């Protein structure tokens, strides 16, 4: 079974999401929201989500889906694992935000993400 790997840009976005949600609606809501994001990541391999391919004209091999107020961009890594590339908010211009994130080679296992959030 493939491992979900959180790439560097996505890790930063998760931290931003947690921080913003915690400041705006409280730590419990931030925990719930980020946990639901990780639950969604876990459904990618089982095709439990309707992902769409990133359009070919952008020159990246990847997919995306919407989760509540965010878009999750991901790709299949060379070893078969799933790489979460970036997680922009719906109000962000996705194309300008994710292009560089797709070309960032660094990925880290989900277990190394922000502590305290269950998988």
Beta strands, then each sheet from edge to edge (+ up, - down):
strand 1: 4-7
strand 2: 52-53
strand 3: 63-67
strand 4: 70-76
strand 5: 82-86
strand 6: 107-109
sheet 1: 2+ 3- 4+ 5- 1- 6+
end
